Amino acid sequence: MSTLHNLRLYNTLSRTKEDFAPIDPGKVRMYVCGPTVYDYAHIGNARPLIVFDVLYRLLRHLYGASHVKYVRNITDVDDKINARAAERGISIRELTETTNAIFQEDAYSLGCLDPDVQPRATEHIAEMIAIIEKLIASGHAYAADGHALFSVPSMADYGGLSRRPLDEMIAGARVEVAPYKKGDTDFVLWKPSKDDEPGWDSPWGRGRPGWHIECSAMSWKHLGETFDIHGGGIDLVFPHHENEIAQSRCAFGSGVMANVWMHNGFLQVEGQKMSKSLGNFITIRDVLADWPGEVARFNMLKTHYRQPIDWTAAALRESKRELDRWYPIAKQYADSEAMLSPEFEAVLCDDLNTPEAITHLRRLYSEALDGVAFAGARLAACGRLLGLFQHDLGAWNGWRPASAGIDELAVQRLINARIEARNAKNWAESDRIRDELLAMGVQLMDSKDPTTGELSTRWEVKL
C-alpha cells in the first residue's frame, strides 16, 4: 500500500480533475461496462479493458489488493444477441457462452487481471424488477401496454452527465416512437418478449429488460446504491450512462450514483473511423494473431486514455521494437521487489498519465544501460504495474505471429547457411541469404558473445 501521492481523476460529471476520496478507503468500488456477447470484441473495445485494468492495478497498489472491488458486467440479453443467434441458427445460450469465452481469452491475452466480479445480466432479473417497481412507486416510471418506461420529465436535473440540449437528447436517444409513451425522451425499462425471444415473468407480463436497467441492477447488487468510480467508453455517456444515473438516483433517492465518472476516448484506424464498410474493422482476435497482446497493450497506453487514438501498424511495430529492447533488462529483475519510482507513481496518479509514465520507463532503461543503481529493478517494477513484462524472456523472444505462414524450419536452415557463409567470409552469399529472408518477411538481428566472439542470430517476422 502506498501513501506517496494523492490520486487525481478527471470526472466527466464535473468536467474537472478532482482529488479521489473513496467513500470507504477499506473497500474502493469500481464498475465498468463490459461486453455484449454476440460477436468478437473489436480493438476499440480493448481500450476500456486496458485503461481500467491499469486503474485497477493502481488502486490495488495505493489501497491494498484486498481493499478494491472491481465489477465488469457481461450483457447476455440483448436484441443484437437474439438476432445473431437466429442468423447463425444456434441457441442464445450457445452464442453467449462461446462469445464470452473468446472475450475472456482476449482480455487475458491483453494482460488484464480478472475483475473481482463479472456479473451476467440474466442472473440479475430480480434486481432489475425491484428497481423498476421502486421507480413506478415513486412516480419516476410508468407501465403501459406491457412495457415499463422511465419518465424523463420526472427528474428535474436529467442530463447532467452529457449536458446536451433537449432536442439533441431526443435525436440521440434513438428511443422508439410509440403511442404508449408519455414523453419523447422516455426510455424503456422493461419490454414484452415474443414466444421465440428470451423472457421472464414480471408484474408487466412476460418480457425482458431494457439495456440501461441492467447496469443499474448489477452495480447496485455488487457495489451498493452509491459507489466510487464508474467507467466506460466515451460513446456510452449518452444515453447509456445518463440513463443509468437517472434510474439509480431516482430509485434510491440519492444525489449521485457514482462519485467519479471516467470515459476513454475514441479509437480510429490508420486515420479513419473503424467500420466494416471501409474494410478496416479490426477485432482483438485479429490483432492477437499478428502481435503479442502486450504490444497491443503498450501501444494503447502510449496515448492518454481521454485522448483519441490512431491505431496504426507503424505504431505497433515501434511498440514491439521498444519492448524488445526493454525485456532483457526487465527480466533480469523479474523477482525484484524494488519500489516504484516516485516520479512514475506521481504521473500515474495524475489522471492515469500513461504517456508520461512510459517516458519515465524510457529514462530508466537508459539509466540501466549506463549502470545506474536500481534503474533496471525500477524499470521492471514500474512496467509490471502497467501490466508489462508478464512473459519470460524465452517466450517473448520466441513469439511468432500466427498469421505469418512462415516455414520456421526453412528459416532456420537459411540462417545456418548464412552463418556458415559468414564464417567462410563469403560476404556475397551471406548478403544474398539475408535478402532472401527479407523477401520472405523475416528480419535478422545479429549479436556477438562478448567473451567468445561467437555470432548468434535472432529473427522476427517483419510486419
N, C-alpha and C positions, 0 to 999 in steps of 0.2 A: 504493500500500500504506500502511495506517495502523497506527500502534502507539499511538494515543492511549488506547484503552480496552481493558480485558480483556472478552472476550465471556463472558457467563454464560448458561447454558441450563438450563431445567428438564428433569430426566432422569426419565422415568416409571419407570425401573428402580429408582432410589434414592429417588424421591418428594421430591427436593430440587433446589434450584437450584445448579448447580456451575460453577466456572471451566472454560471449554473449553480443553483442551490437546490439539491434534491429535497423532495418532501420528507423523505426518511433516508438519511445517509446510510442506514443499515440495510436498505433494500432499494437501490436505484432501479427504476422500472422504465423499460423502453418497448414500444410497439412499432413494428414496421410492416407495411402492407406487402404481402407475399404474392406468389403467382396464382393465376387462374389456370388450372392444369388441364388444358385442352390441346396444347401444341408445344413444340420445343421453345424454350425461352431464347429471346434474341439478345444480341450484345448490349442493347440499351437496358435490358432487364438486369444485366450483370452489374451495372453501375451502382444501384442501391444495395445490391448484395455485398459488394466490396466496400463501399463507403460506410455502411452501417456496421459491417464487421470490424472495420478499423475503430469506429467509435466504441463498439462493444469491448474490444481489446483495451482501448484506452480507459474506459470506465472501470474495467476489471483491475487495471493497473493502479488507478487512482483510489478506488474504494475497496478493493479486495474482490477476488473472483466469486466468493460466496455471497457477496453483497450486491450483486447485479442480476436482474432478471430481464432477459431479452425474449420477447414474443414476436414471432413472424408467422403469419397465418397462411393457410392453404385454402384457396377458394375452390371448392369441388362441387358447387351447384351454381350453374350459370347458363344462360341461353346459348352462349358460344360452345359450351361443353355439350349441351343437348344436340346442337346442330352438327358438331364434328363427329359425335358418336353415331348419329344417324347416317351421316355421309360415309363413314367407314364401315358401317354395318356391324358394329360391336356394341357391347353394353356400356353404359355410362361408367359403371364401376371399373370395367377393364380399361377404359380410356384414362380415367383419372388416376388409377393405380400405376399404370405404365408411365404416364407422363410425369407424375410426381416422382417416381423412381429415377427417371432421367434428370429431372431438375435437381434432385438431391446429389446425384453423381456430379453434375456440373458445378454446383456450389462447392462441393468438396474439392474438385479439381482446381477451382479458383482460389483455394486456400482458406475458405471461410469456415469458421467454427460453427458447430451446430448451435442454433438458438436453444435457450433453456426449455421453451415450449413451442411446438409447431401445431397449433390447433386447426382442426378442419371445420369448415362451415357447417357441414352436415351433422356434426356432433354437437352443435350448439343451437339447434332449433328451439328448444325450450327457453333459452335465454333471449332469443330474438322475439318470441311471442310475449315473454314477460315485459320486455321494453316497450313493445307496441301497445300492450294493454295499459302501461303507465302513461304513454303519450295520449292515448284516447281518453283516459280518465281525467287527465289534466287539461284537455281541450286543445292539445297541440297536434292531434291527428284525428282522423275520422274514418269510418268504414262506409264503403259504397260499392254495391254490385260485386261482392266477393273480394274486393280489394280493401287494403288499409293504406291510407295516404297521409303523409306529413303535411300539415298546413303551414306553409312558409310564412304567411302574414301573421301567424300567431306568435312569431318570435321577432320581437322588436329590433334586435341587432343582428338578424341573419345577414350573412355576407361579410362578416368582419375579417375572415381569413383572406379571401380573394379580393375584397374591396372592389367588386365590379358594379357598374350601374345596373339597374333593374332590367333594362332592355337587353343588355349583354348576358345577364344571367338567364333570361328566358331563352335567348338564342343558343347559349352554350350548354344549357342543361340537357338538351335532347330528350326532354320528357314527353311522354305520349300525350297527344291531344285527345281527350275523351270526355263524353258528356257527364260522367260521374264525378269529374274533378271540379272542385270549387274554385281553384285558382290556377293560373297558367304555370306558376313555378312549383306547385305542389308535386311531390315525388312519391313514388311507390315504396311502401314498407313491406307489403305482402300482396301477392297476386295469385289468381286461380291457376291451377295446373290442369292440362288436358289429361286424358286417360293414359297417353303414352309418354307423359312427362313426369319427372320426379315430383312428389308431393307429400305433404304431411297434413294431418288433421289440425285445424286451428279454430278459434271462435268465428272466423270469417269464411269457413269452408276449407275443403282440401286445396292446398296451394303450396307455394314456395316463397322464400324471402326475396326482397329486392337486394341489390348489391350492397348498398351503403349500410343497411342494418346489420349485415354480417360482421363487419369490423367493430361496430359499436358493441355488439354482444360478446365477441371474443375478447376484446380488450377489457371489458367490464368483468368478465368471468375470471381472467387470469391476472389482471393488474389493478382492478378496482374502478370506482366511479371517476376518480381523478388520478392521473399518473404523471410521470416526469417528462418523457420525450415521445413524440410520435413522428415517424419518418416515412419517407417515400419519394417518388419522383415528382418533379415539378408539374407534370401533367395531371397529377392527382389532386392538386389544390382545389380545383373546381371541376365537376361538382362533388367528387367523392369525399374529400376531407371536409369541405364546407358542410356537407350533409351529415357526416359523422358527428361533427361538433353540434349541429342542431339537434340531432336525435339524443345524444348522450346528455347534453346540458339540460334539455327540456325534460327528459325522463327523470333525471336525478336532482333537478333543481340546483345545479352547480354553476358557478361562474365560468369555469373552464373545464375542458375535457382533459387536455394535456397542457402542461405549463409551457413546453417548448415544442414548436412545430418546425421540422427540418426537411428541406427538399433539395435533392440533387438536380443539376441542370440537364438539359437535353444532350443527346449524342447524335452526331451526323457521321456519315461515312465518306471519306475522300472528298469532303467539302459539300456533300449533298445530303438532303434528308433521306434517311433509310426507308426504302419502300420496295415491295416486290415488283412493282411496275417498272422501277428503274434497274432492277436486277442487282441491287446492292444490299439486299436483305440478308443479314448475317446472323446466324444463331450462335449461341455459346458453343454448341457442339461443333460447328464449322471452325471456329477459332481454335478450339482444343485439338482439332485434327492437324493444325499447322503449327501450333505454338504450345509450349508448356503453359499451363494455367497461370503459373507465377509471372510469366512475361506479360500476359494479359492484365493481371492484377497490377503489376508495377506500372505498366503503360497507362492504366486508368488513373493511378494515384499521382501521376506527373502533372495532372490538371486539377486545380482546386474544385472540390465537389460541387460548388454552387455555379461554376462557370460552364458554358457549353464546351463540349469536347469534340474534336475532329479525329475520328478513328481512321488511321492510315497504315498501310503496310510499311511505309518508311519508318514511322514512329515505332512500330513493333520490332523492326529489325534493330533499331538503335537500342531499344529496351533490352533485347536479347543480348546484344554485344556488351552493354553495360553490366548486366548481371553476370555474364561470363567472366568479366574482369574481377568482379567483387567476390564471387563464390569461393575461390580457393582460399582467400584470406578469411572470409567469414566462417568457413567450415573448420579452419584451424582452431577456432574458439567456440565450436559448437556446444561445448559443455561449460563454457564460462558463465559465471553468474555476475558479470560486470553490470554496474548500474547504468541507466540511460544517461546520455549527455544532458546536462541541464538545458543547453540551448535547444536540443532536439525536443525535449519534453515541452519546453516553453512554446515553440512554434506549433506543435501538435495540439497543445491546449488552447491555442488561439484559433478557434473555429476550424479545427482539423486542417491546418495549413500543410497538407502533404507535399506540395511542391517545394516549400522551404525545408521541410523535413528531409526530403530527398537531396536537396542542395547540401544539407549538413552531412548526409551519408557520403556524398562525393568528397567533402573535406576530410572526413575520417578515413576514407580509402587512400587519399593522397598522403595523409599523415602516417598511415600504416606502412605505405611503401617507403616513407622516409625514416621509418624506425621509431616513430613517436610512441612512447609507452601508452598502453591501454587503448590505442586507437583501433586496433583490429578487434579487440574484445568489445569495444563500444559499437563498432560497426555491426558486429553480429547481434548484439543486444537490441540496438535500435531497429535494425532490419527485422528482427523477429517480432517486434511489437507491430510492425506494419504487415506482418504475415509473410515475410520473405525468408529465404534460406531454409525452407522446410524439407528439402531433399538432401540426401547425402551426395557428396561430390561426384562419385562414380555414376550415380543415376542421372545427375544433372548433365554431366559431360556425354553420357551415352544416349541422351534423348534424341529421337529421330521423329520427324513428323509422319503421322500415319498416312497422310495423303501423298507422300513424296514418291512412292513407287520406285524407290532406289534399290538396286540389287547390291546388298551390303557385301556379299562375297566378292562380286566383281570389283567393287570399290577397293576392298582390302587387297586384292591381287594387284591392282594398278598401283596402289600406294607402295606395296612391297617392291614392285618392279622399279618404281621411281627411286626408292631408297637405294636399290642396287645400282641404278644408273648414276646416282649422286656419289656413291662410294667409289664408282669407277671413273668419276669425274667426267661422265658423259652428260654434259650440261644440256646439250641439244635434246637428247632423249628425255631427260628429266623435265625440261620445259614442255616437250610435246605431251607427256603424260599428264602434267599439271593442266594443260589446256584441254585435254580430252576430258578430264574430270570436271573442269569448269563447265564444259559444254553439257555435261550430264546434270549440272546443278549442284556440284559438290565443291565446296571451298576448303582448301587445306590451310592448316596452321602449324608451321614447323617450330620446334623448340629444341634446344640442346641441353643435355645434362651438364651443369657447370663443373662437375667433378670429372666425369668420363669423357665429355665432349660428344657423347653418342646422340645421334639425331632421332627424335621421335616426332610423329606427325599425328595431329588430331584433325578430324574433319567434321563438317556440318553441312547440311543442305542449305544452299543459298536461295532464299525466297525473295 
